[in-house]
Amino acid sequence: MQSDILTQSDVQRAACILDEWARLVWAMSTTAKFSHDEQASLVKCVVALPNAGKLSVCAETAQVAAIQMMTALSDNVREAWVGERWVPEYQELLNRVRLPMQAAEAMMQGETQQFADASIRTKERQDTIGVSSKKALQTSVNALADLRGDSLAAIARELVSEGFEEFEKRSLCESPRKLLDSYESKLSALEGDETTQWMVRLNRHLSIRMKLTAKEYGKSASQLVAMCMTEALSKHEVAAAQAATAAELALARAAVVKVKGPAVRKLAQDVGIGNQGGLMSGMLAGKIQTPRALLKSLSIKLEVSAAALSQVFADSFQSATIPAYKAEEGKPYVRLVPQTWEDAVKSLGLPDDETTKLLQFKD
């Protein structure tokens, strides 16, 4: 039987496969996120896959989770080698990742300084995107950073990534343009008129994806970054609302109960909706969804937290009495969810200029 001959091209191809395997594992490992599952008392490690899926492992400690992820990642990448080539999603990732072999060569040869230089070159590249937004956005991100004990830059990067991942996920079954309109509305509804310019650093892969998406839908990269941050931030605010303490809820309920009669119309004027006492009454009773900008204004005027106030409105709607009617005709429509701000405003039949002004508060 004729023996196989090991040619130089065979060796080079084999080395290339190993290099590509290392690049894929490295690129995927940079997306790793660790979290603590309090109920199970375990540490969870999640890594994003090129096919938009996720790989996760759980262990008693972060170190053990990382070691388990090493095995899981290696198996995942090996399974992506099919028919003498990488599956398309993994090949696409390879095309974006450049992990120079000089770094490994320098380490094997003991060239420490050269390896150090190569390590710098192989560090995940980041792009800086200038953001022009309302000062309120930067202030809110900064507040979350203080709460987490982290830097503004790190939290901003996390929020942008969360917001864009949510956009990509929902785009699979929703209109991307309508989603972006929703994101933009929330950005426009931020409190105040003061604007600021600041910088957000993103990993290059995310930056490229966002720039391409922004171009596709006629937005600037700055707009999309700010919109994604705002969207993700709103989720964190909802979580904070759910965590309002009993004491905060008691204060908020007491503050709402005090707003009666003429005080309702005065509060409406104070928060910028003019003489629309009906809208104010609807919000206080939880019957009308309160836009975030108005919720913040109400929390300032009533001197209670926005989180507690939001919970009080929700509780009021849920506990509202549903009237019984014996008549066969003319039964009123009973809402199962609060009326949207837009519907409530349009139902008033106000002049166009007043309607437009009120709709500016819409999330």
Long-range contacts (C-beta under 8 A, 24 or more apart in sequence): 17-81, 19-99, 19-101, 20-86, 20-94, 21-77, 21-78, 21-81, 22-99, 22-104, 23-94, 23-97, 23-98, 23-99, 24-50, 24-77, 24-80, 24-86, 24-90, 24-93, 24-94, 24-97, 25-73, 25-74, 25-77, 26-97, 26-99, 26-122, 27-93, 27-96, 27-97, 27-99, 28-55, 28-73, 28-76, 28-77, 28-93, 29-69, 29-73, 30-124, 30-203, 32-66, 32-69, 34-62, 34-65, 45-69, 47-73, 49-76, 49-89, 50-80, 50-89, 50-90, 50-92, 50-93, 51-87, 51-89, 51-90, 52-168, 96-205, 96-208, 124-203, 124-204, 125-203, 125-204, 126-201, 126-202, 126-203, 126-204, 126-207, 127-201, 127-202, 127-203, 127-204, 127-207, 127-208, 128-199, 128-200, 128-201, 129-199, 129-200, 129-201, 129-202, 129-207, 129-210, 129-221, 129-222, 129-225, 130-197, 130-198, 130-199, 130-222, 131-197, 131-198, 131-199, 131-200, 131-222, 131-225, 131-226, 132-195, 132-196, 132-197, 132-222, 132-226, 133-187, 133-190, 133-195, 133-196, 133-198, 133-226, 134-187, 134-190, 134-191, 134-192, 134-193, 134-194, 134-195, 134-196, 135-192, 135-194, 135-195, 135-196, 136-190, 136-191, 136-192, 136-194, 137-187, 137-190, 137-226, 137-229, 137-230, 137-233, 138-196, 138-198, 140-190, 140-233, 141-229, 141-233, 144-233, 144-236, 153-200, 153-201, 156-200, 156-229, 157-200, 157-201, 157-202, 158-232, 159-228, 159-229, 159-232, 159-233, 159-236, 160-200, 160-202, 160-206, 160-210, 160-225, 160-228, 160-229, 160-232, 161-202, 161-206, 161-228, 162-228, 162-232, 162-235, 163-227, 163-228, 163-229, 163-230, 163-231, 163-232, 164-206, 164-209, 164-210, 164-213, 164-224, 164-228, 166-228, 166-231, 166-232, 166-235, 167-213, 167-228, 167-231, 176-217, 177-217, 180-217, 180-219, 180-224, 180-227, 183-227, 183-228, 183-230, 183-231, 184-223, 184-227, 185-362, 185-363, 186-227, 186-230, 186-231, 186-234, 186-292, 186-363, 187-223, 187-226, 187-227, 187-230, 188-360, 189-291, 189-292, 189-293, 189-360, 189-361, 189-362, 189-363, 190-230, 190-292, 190-293, 191-293, 191-296, 191-297, 200-225, 200-229, 234-292, 234-363, 237-292, 237-306, 237-307, 240-307, 241-306, 241-307, 241-308, 241-310, 241-311, 242-307, 242-311, 243-307, 244-305, 244-307, 244-308, 244-310, 244-311, 245-308, 248-304, 248-305, 248-307, 248-308, 249-308, 249-311, 249-312, 251-304, 251-308, 252-302, 252-304, 252-305, 252-308, 252-309, 252-311, 252-312, 253-312, 255-302, 255-303, 255-304, 255-309, 256-284, 256-302, 256-309, 256-312, 256-316, 259-284, 259-302, 267-298, 267-301, 270-297, 270-301, 271-297, 271-298, 271-301, 272-297, 272-361, 273-358, 273-361, 274-354, 274-358, 276-348, 276-358, 278-348, 279-344, 279-345, 279-348, 279-358, 282-339, 282-344, 283-313, 284-313, 284-316, 285-313, 285-316, 285-317, 285-320, 286-312, 286-313, 286-314, 286-315, 286-316, 286-317, 286-318, 286-320, 286-338, 287-317, 287-320, 287-335, 287-338, 287-339, 288-338, 288-339, 288-340, 288-341, 288-344, 289-338, 289-339, 289-340, 289-341, 289-344, 290-341, 291-341, 291-361, 291-362, 291-363, 292-363, 293-361, 294-361, 313-338
